[in-house]
Amino acid sequence: TPPVQVIYCSVCTFPPEYCEFGSSFTRCKEWLKEEHPELFEKYYSEDALQARLGTISLEAQTKLEKDTAKKEAKAEAKANAELKKKMASQVIIKRIERTKRKHVTSIYGLDAFGIDLKKAAKQFASKFATGASVTKNPQGQDEVVVQGDVSDEVLEMIEQGVGVLKGIPEDNVEIVEDKKKK
């Protein structure tokens, strides 16, 4: 017997028969109607719905519809809040002077864009052939510290979206210079 081919929804990643348990049911139904009309007819046509709802009382049906609408609204609000937070976040590249001609570059704010800081540190270390690590700054935020004055190159990498640094808008990146007081 050949293996079973399972179709997964591109919206919620569940199989179509389980989309109703996800948080974006209406979008899943639209996707299914466009991509696989025969499955849409099987699960969500009037006859299929009547057969399934024949066992449920009217109150339970209205409650189910309300719960689904509430779930979808909540998921959409959460996605919008995440997007707003992402757009308001800043990535700050700070060039810090240590002694005489020694510098370190610290980059913080990357985690707001969903970037794994350890992977970013490893990418910076291999690119610049220096040490790079993830530490906490005095404000308690995680930051990537790269040895050497590489702030301009880091900015260039972020603008080009190299490796794990994809998805950071150029407008949200700022370079700051921190001089040591004598």
Order of alpha helices (4+ residues) and beta strands (2+ residues): alpha-alpha-alpha-alpha-beta-beta-alpha-beta-beta-alpha-beta
